[in-house]
């Protein structure tokens, strides 16, 4: 059985992914719009009961 060679640039790729994820999280935290958990949960429960026409909750400033 042969050893696999390390993928060149894998550390660079991981570092780039970390930078991108960090930027995405920061952008999301700056966005003050959203849906409260309780309203989202209620809507998902309606969907689970088969009410596929249930209107989704509206995002608003929190």
Buried (B, 14 or more C-beta within 10 A) or exposed (E): EEEEEEEEEEEEEEEEEEEEEEEEEEEEEEEEEBBEEEBEEEBEEBEEEEEEEBEEBEEEEE
